[in-house]
Amino acid sequence: MAATWEYITGTTLSTGTTNVAITGIPSTYTDLVVICTLKFNNASNVNSYQIRVNADSSSIYEGTYIQSSGNTNQSQGTGVNNNFQLGQIAGGNSTPFTFVRLDFLNYAGSLVYSTPRRTMLATIADINVGSSPMVYRSTMLYSSTNSISSIQFDPFSVGLAAGTTINVYGVLKA
């Protein structure tokens, strides 16, 4: 079954900012795809950053990840948190941007299981984290019955750099 992407909204930062919130996401699509190029306002790499949906800071986010950089591989569960915590992202003005793709599956539709959960898949490819490229893949669960109508990107205290882009697409079943 083919799917069609429709652009919903997006932003490109002309100056740095502490965080970005994408709001007003309609519930008319099957899935959401968020494509980002991120860079932080600090001289070094950021080990982790957070994403929250619907400004929800309840402890209902959980997941697992796998990360590979050079000859080093690791994986682990994230446990239960009050946000989605994602991997290392490039920082500093001379560092390339980090590509991030987030897939929110069935973000607004009926829930299949009796336990309320929304699933997010995250893919991060960073070509310059220290001296080694890095690839990160995670699966996260947001345990809520609410449709996802907003997404907040928060790199803790360092801020997002100018040139960062975040674009949101709705996926329709064909």
C-alpha positions in Angstrom: 0.0 0.0 0.0 1.6 3.3 -1.1 1.6 6.3 1.2 1.7 10.0 0.4 3.5 12.6 2.4 2.0 16.1 2.8 4.0 19.0 4.2 2.3 20.3 7.4 4.7 22.9 8.9 8.3 23.6 9.6 10.9 26.1 10.6 14.4 27.2 9.8 16.1 29.1 12.6 17.7 32.4 11.5 19.2 32.8 15.0 19.9 30.4 17.9 17.2 29.7 20.4 16.8 27.6 23.6 14.1 25.3 22.2 11.6 24.9 19.4 8.0 23.8 19.7 6.0 22.7 16.6 2.3 23.2 17.5 -1.1 22.8 15.8 -0.4 19.4 14.3 -3.8 18.2 12.9 -5.0 14.7 13.6 -6.0 14.0 9.9 -3.1 11.8 8.9 -2.1 8.1 9.5 1.5 8.9 10.7 3.9 11.8 11.1 7.4 12.1 9.8 9.7 14.8 11.2 12.9 15.6 9.3 15.5 17.7 11.0 19.0 19.0 10.6 20.1 20.0 14.1 23.1 21.8 15.5 23.6 23.1 19.0 24.9 26.4 20.3 28.0 25.1 22.1 31.5 24.3 21.2 31.3 20.6 21.8 28.9 17.8 21.1 25.8 17.3 23.2 25.4 13.8 24.7 21.7 13.8 24.8 18.7 16.0 24.1 15.0 15.6 24.7 11.8 15.7 22.8 8.4 16.0 24.4 5.0 15.6 22.8 1.9 17.7 23.7 4.1 19.5 26.3 3.6 16.4 28.5 6.2 16.0 31.2 4.6 13.0 32.8 6.8 9.9 33.3 5.1 8.0 30.4 8.0 7.9 27.9 10.1 4.7 27.5 12.2 3.0 24.9 15.4 1.3 23.8 18.2 2.3 21.5 21.2 1.0 19.6 24.2 3.2 18.7 27.3 2.7 16.6 30.3 4.9 16.3 33.5 3.6 14.7 34.3 0.3 16.4 32.1 1.0 19.4 28.5 -0.3 19.6 26.1 -0.1 22.5 22.4 -0.6 23.2 20.2 -0.3 26.2 16.7 0.5 27.4 16.1 4.1 28.5 13.7 3.2 31.3 10.7 5.4 32.0 11.3 9.1 31.6 9.4 12.4 31.4 10.6 12.9 27.8 12.2 11.1 24.8 15.9 11.2 25.3 17.9 10.9 22.0 21.6 10.5 21.3 24.6 12.7 20.7 24.2 15.7 18.4 26.8 17.9 16.7 27.8 21.2 18.3 30.1 24.1 17.4 30.1 26.3 14.4 32.6 24.2 12.4 30.7 21.0 12.9 28.2 19.7 10.2 24.6 19.5 11.1 23.1 16.2 12.4 20.4 14.5 10.3 17.4 13.3 12.4 14.3 11.5 11.2 11.4 10.8 13.6 8.5 8.6 12.6 5.4 8.8 14.8 3.3 5.8 14.0 -0.5 6.0 14.3 -0.1 9.3 16.1 -3.8 10.2 16.1 -5.8 7.0 15.2 -7.5 4.3 17.2 -5.2 2.4 19.6 -4.7 -1.3 18.7 -3.9 -2.5 22.2 -5.7 -2.1 25.5 -2.6 -0.3 26.9 -2.5 3.2 25.4 0.8 3.8 23.5 2.0 5.9 20.6 5.2 4.7 19.0 8.1 6.9 17.8 11.0 5.6 15.8 14.1 7.8 15.7 17.0 7.6 13.3 20.0 9.9 13.8 23.0 10.1 11.5 25.9 12.3 12.6 28.9 12.5 10.3 31.2 14.3 12.8 30.8 13.4 16.4 34.4 13.7 17.6 36.5 11.8 15.2 34.0 9.1 14.3 30.7 9.1 12.5 27.8 7.9 14.6 24.4 6.2 13.8 21.7 6.0 16.4 18.3 4.1 16.1 15.7 4.0 18.8 12.1 2.9 19.4 10.2 4.9 21.9 6.7 4.5 23.4 4.5 7.4 24.6 1.9 5.9 26.8 -1.0 8.2 26.2 -4.4 8.0 24.5 -4.0 11.6 23.3 -3.3 12.4 19.7 0.0 14.1 19.1 -0.6 17.8 18.4 2.7 19.3 19.3 6.4 18.4 19.5 9.0 20.2 21.5 12.8 20.0 20.9 14.8 20.9 23.9 18.6 20.5 23.9 18.7 21.1 27.7 20.6 24.3 28.4 22.8 24.7 25.3 20.2 25.9 22.7 19.7 25.2 19.0 22.0 27.0 16.5 21.0 29.2 13.5 20.4 27.1 10.4 18.6 24.3 12.3 15.6 23.0 10.3 12.6 21.1 11.5 9.9 20.0 9.0 6.8 18.0 9.8 5.0 15.8 7.2 1.7 14.0 7.5 1.5 10.5 5.9 -1.7 9.5 4.2 -2.7 5.9 3.3 -3.3 5.6 -0.4 
